[in-house]
Amino acid sequence: MDIRPIKTETDYAAALDEIEALMDAEPNTPECDKLDVLATLVEAYEAEHYTIPAPDPIDALEYYLESRDLSRKDLEPYIGTRARVSEILNRKRPLTLPMIRRLEAGTHIPASILIQPYETEQGFPQKEIAA
């Protein structure tokens, strides 16, 4: 088994090719072990070189609703009135800290996503989250 660290894009591409060739490896074989080690190396390389930015807070809320076949009304317990939900989702006003806390507790969207600055009619990015 000739496995080396992935240091370059060329090494990365070669590792991906090798993984593809080993995808049908039988469990508990040297080929399956090689696949496992290569996948771990590729995962580490990708984590270091291909970070995925966190989503925009409003995009995260919209995805939450869409993925669960919910309506804006389902956000009212966390954000407030129908009008306030509309203002938030239409980017007319930013989320407040109490809203973020309720959203995190109720939707399980991490606060680290919800506290990110995002564009609103009041400007981009928000200077700080209103209390």
N, C-alpha and C positions, 0 to 999 in steps of 0.2 A: 504494500500500500504506500504509494508515493504522494504524501500529502504535505503541503507547505503552507505557511501563512499567506494570506491574501494581502498584498501590499500595493498593487497597482490595479488599474482598470482592466489591464490585460489578464492579470491573475484572476480577477473577479469574473470576467467573461469566460475564461477557461473553466473555472469552478462551476459556473452555471451550466455550461455545456456538459460537464461530467455528471452533475446532478441529474440533468435531463436524461442522460444515458442510463443512469442507475435507478430511475423511478420505479421500474418493475422488479427491483431486487427482492428476492425471497427473504422473509424474516430470518434472523439468526444465521446470516451468512456473512462472509467477509465483505461482500458487495453492499449489503445492508448497513454494516458498520461504517464502511467508507461513506455511504450516503449520509448517514447521521452526522459524522464528523464534518463533512463538507458543508452540510446545511448549517451547522453551528458556526463554522467559519464565515460563511456568507452572511448569516444573520448579524454577526458581530461587525463585519465590514459595512453592511448596510446601515446599521445603527450609528456608526461613526461618520459615514459619508453621505447618507441619504436621509437626513432627518425630515420628518413630516411635520410641518407647522400645525399648531393647534387651530381648529376652525374658528371662524368669526363667531362671537356669541349669538348673534341673531340667526346666522346660518345653522348653528347647533340647535337652537330652539325650533326652527322650522323643520330640520331633519327629524327631531324628536317627534313632532306632531305627525309629520308625513309617514314616518316608519311605523307608527302605532295606529295609524288611521284615526287620529284625534283632530279636534277642531280647536280654534283659538279659545273657545269657551273653556276648554280643559286647562288653560293656563291661568284663568281667573283666580283660583285659590292661592296662587303663588305671586301673581303680579298685581291683581286688584280688579277694578271694573273692566267691562268690555272695552270702554273707551281707552283705559290705560294700557290694556293689552295691545290694542290697535296702535297706540302711540309708540310703544316699545318696538313692535314688529315692523312698523313703518319707519323706524329710526327717527322719530320726531323727538324722542327724549331717551336718555340712557337708563339702563337698569340701575336701581339703587342697591345699596348693600343689603338691606332687609329682603328685597326681592331675590337677590342672588342667594342668600341663605335659604329662603323658602324653596327656591327652584332646585338647589342642590339637594335638599332634604327630600323633596317630593318627586323630582324627576331623575335624580342620581346623575345629572350632568355635573361634572366636577366644577367646583368654584374656580379652579385655575383656568378653565375655559371661559366661564361667564364674566370674570373680572378683567379680561383683556380689553384694551382700548379698541373701539370700533367707531366707524363714521356715523354721525347723526346730523340732523339739521343744525344742531348746536355746535358742530365742529368736529374735526378729527385730528388727533384722537382726543378723547375726553381728558381733561386735566386730572381729574380724580373722580371716583365714584361718589355720588351724592349719598348722604346718609338717610 
